[in-house]
Amino acid sequence: MIEIKKAGEIMSRPIGVNSEDTKQFIVDIATKCFEQKGYSATSMADIKNETNMSKGTIYYHFKNKEELYLYCIQQVSNEFLHNWTMMSKTEHSAEKKLYIWANLNNLVVQKPIMNTLHEYFVATNKNNYDAVIKLYEPEFQIVKDILVEGIESGEFKNDLQVDDITVLLFNFMTSLDHLDLFDYSTPQKQKKIYRLAIDLVLPGLKK
C-alpha cells in the first residue's frame, strides 16, 4: 500500500463522497501510482486498491483514468502558476522575470509525474494535444506578458515577434526535460543549465 505522508504522519482517508478532501486524497494516491508504474501500467483498479475506496467513490470524482491523470498534471500546473504569482508580483524587470520563469520550469520537471507525459501521448494515441496544450496556455501567456513588458519598459527590442518568440522560448525550455541523460542529475546542475539558457537567449531580446 502506498503511504502518503504529511508532517511525518500517514495521511488518513477522508470520509464523504462529496468531500474535496476525498478527491484530493484520490489525486495524491493516483499521482504516486502514475509516478511509480507509469500511465499505461496504472489501472483504476490499482488506484481503488491503494486508496481503499469503493469504485463508485472514485468514479464519482473522475469518469476514467485519463481524466484523473490529466487532473494530476493540472495540479502541477496550478502549483507552477501559484509560485509564479508569488515570486513575480514584486519584480518589475522583464529580464529577471525570465530567470524566475526558467527556475520554476526547472522545479516542474523535477516532478516525477511529468516524466510520464510522453508515455501518455503514446498510450492514448493522441493525434492532437489539445488537453495538455490547454494546461500550458497560462504559461504561454506568462511568457508573452514578460516579452511585452520588456518591450514597453525599453529592456527588449521594439520589433520582437512576440508570438513567435513565445513558442521558441517555451519549446527551448521544455527541451531541457531530460538533462539527467547528460549527467546533469543534481538540482544544482540543472538549475545552472536553466539559468544558462536565459543567459543565451537574452542577447537576442535586449536592445
FIFI-981275 format. One line per field, with one value per residue (C-alpha): x, y, z. Coordinates in pm, 1 decimal. Each point is the difference from the previous one (the first is absolute). Example, Ala and Ser with C-alpha at 12.3 -4.5 7.8 and 13.67 -1.06 7.14 Angstrom:
BEGIN
xx = (1230.0|137.0)
yy = (-450.0|344.0)
zz = (780.0|-66.0)
***
This chain:
BEGIN
xx = (0.0|134.6|29.2|-48.1|158.3|-46.1|191.0|139.3|-337.6|-184.5|-284.9|-331.3|-275.6|-257.7|-364.9|-279.5|-49.9|-55.0|299.4|276.9|232.7|-106.8|63.7|343.3|83.6|-83.3|219.6|292.7|-13.1|-54.5|299.1|221.1|-136.5|64.9|347.7|92.5|-169.3|-48.0|-323.0|-59.9|72.0|-215.3|-364.6|-300.8|-4.7|351.7|-114.4|-310.0|216.9|254.2|-261.8|-213.5|-302.7|-297.5|-9.5|-303.3|181.0|289.0|-222.0|-216.3|296.7|165.8|-176.2|310.8|374.8|84.2|-205.9|162.7|348.0|-53.1|-131.1|324.4|196.2|-222.3|98.9|364.9|-101.8|-202.8|298.3|217.6|-248.2|-31.3|376.9|29.7|-254.9|175.5|353.4|-63.9|-249.0|268.4|243.2|-14.0|287.9|-99.3|349.0|-18.0|-348.3|143.4|242.6|-284.6|-200.7|297.0|64.4|-364.1|19.9|298.9|-203.0|-291.0|210.1|121.9|-356.2|12.1|-349.3|112.7|227.0|-310.9|-145.8|169.8|-124.2|-350.4|3.9|120.7|-241.0|-304.4|106.4|-73.2|3.8|-43.6|117.5|-289.6|-52.9|362.3|52.3|-290.6|193.7|291.6|-202.7|49.9|376.2|-3.8|-174.9|264.7|276.0|-195.3|-59.2|369.9|97.5|-259.8|108.8|360.7|-87.2|-209.9|266.8|274.2|188.6|-73.7|3.1|-311.5|-26.5|-11.5|-246.2|-166.0|-211.9|286.0|249.1|-248.1|-18.3|378.6|63.9|-260.1|134.5|358.8|-78.3|-202.1|280.1|207.8|-223.7|256.9|317.5|70.1|89.6|295.4|127.5|-187.7|-174.4|21.1|-237.4|300.2|130.8|-344.4|-70.6|327.8|-97.2|-342.1|165.2|253.0|-288.0|-127.9|356.4|16.3|-342.5|24.0|247.8|-252.7|-275.1|179.7|65.8)
yy = (0.0|340.7|234.3|372.9|175.9|348.0|147.3|-343.8|-173.6|-235.2|193.3|-145.2|-62.4|279.4|-90.4|121.8|-57.3|371.8|110.4|196.6|-169.0|-335.1|118.9|130.9|-324.8|-192.0|236.9|-32.8|-379.1|-6.1|230.1|-243.3|-291.1|177.3|99.0|-353.0|-207.7|242.9|92.5|-324.1|-241.1|187.9|-101.8|140.0|-329.8|76.8|338.5|-154.5|-249.2|257.8|244.6|-273.3|178.6|-135.1|7.6|225.2|257.8|26.8|15.6|261.6|237.6|-121.7|-166.9|-189.3|-40.0|260.6|267.6|-85.3|5.7|339.1|135.2|-113.2|183.0|304.7|15.1|38.4|282.1|164.2|-16.4|159.8|286.7|54.2|15.3|232.3|240.6|5.0|37.5|248.0|242.7|228.9|-33.1|271.7|-105.2|-212.0|-144.6|-118.1|-139.0|-221.7|-144.9|-61.5|-172.1|-218.4|-100.3|-97.9|-213.7|-171.6|-78.0|-134.6|-252.8|-138.2|-122.3|-371.7|-2.2|240.1|-275.6|-201.7|250.0|-149.2|-345.6|141.2|137.3|-332.3|-210.3|206.1|36.5|369.4|169.7|336.8|124.7|234.8|-118.2|47.1|314.7|150.9|-63.4|203.4|294.6|199.5|-52.7|112.4|314.0|52.0|-3.6|234.0|241.2|1.5|78.0|277.6|148.2|-7.4|180.7|261.3|62.7|32.8|-309.1|-194.2|87.3|171.0|-225.5|-336.2|-248.2|-76.8|-298.7|-170.5|59.8|-129.3|-331.0|-13.8|74.0|-249.2|-278.8|83.9|-25.8|-321.6|-158.9|-3.2|-264.9|-280.0|161.9|-302.1|-192.8|233.8|-28.6|306.2|-204.9|221.3|293.6|233.0|-99.9|21.1|341.4|124.4|-123.4|166.2|326.5|-40.3|-47.3|348.7|136.8|-121.3|132.8|349.8|150.2|-63.9|175.0|301.8|325.1)
zz = (0.0|-94.8|295.1|-48.6|295.0|128.2|290.8|78.1|18.4|-232.1|-158.7|108.2|-252.9|0.5|33.9|-227.4|-370.9|-61.8|202.1|-168.3|247.2|-141.4|-354.9|97.1|175.9|-318.7|-201.4|242.7|-14.6|-377.3|-51.2|190.2|-205.0|-331.4|114.0|106.8|-272.8|-287.4|-175.3|-189.8|284.8|249.6|6.3|180.6|188.9|128.7|122.1|157.5|187.2|111.9|123.6|153.5|-140.2|-187.7|-377.9|18.3|213.6|-243.2|-306.5|167.9|-15.9|-321.9|-291.5|-116.8|40.1|-261.2|172.1|332.5|-153.0|-163.3|329.2|165.4|-269.2|46.6|364.4|-100.0|-232.2|276.6|233.4|-268.3|-46.0|375.1|40.9|-297.7|147.7|335.5|-138.3|-280.8|154.2|146.6|-291.9|-267.3|-222.0|-300.9|-10.2|359.7|-60.6|-273.6|252.4|246.0|-273.2|-95.9|359.8|48.6|-314.9|154.1|312.2|-205.6|-191.9|330.8|62.2|-90.8|-148.6|-272.9|-130.7|-91.3|-248.7|-306.0|95.6|41.4|-355.4|-139.2|207.5|-93.2|-364.6|10.3|-338.7|162.1|334.4|75.3|357.9|98.9|-207.0|192.5|321.2|-131.1|-131.3|323.0|-25.8|-362.2|117.6|268.0|-262.2|-227.9|286.0|90.8|-358.6|-31.8|333.8|-116.6|-321.3|179.6|264.3|-259.3|117.2|-318.9|-369.8|-134.7|-305.5|180.7|-147.6|332.2|-108.8|-182.2|278.5|258.9|-188.3|-34.6|367.1|117.0|-218.7|86.9|369.5|-26.7|-203.8|319.4|158.6|-17.6|125.2|217.1|-316.6|-43.9|356.2|126.5|264.9|306.7|65.8|19.4|-344.3|-154.6|150.8|-149.2|-347.8|14.3|96.5|-280.0|-245.4|82.9|-14.2|-361.1|-96.4|147.2|-251.6|-275.2|194.2|141.7|-178.8)
***
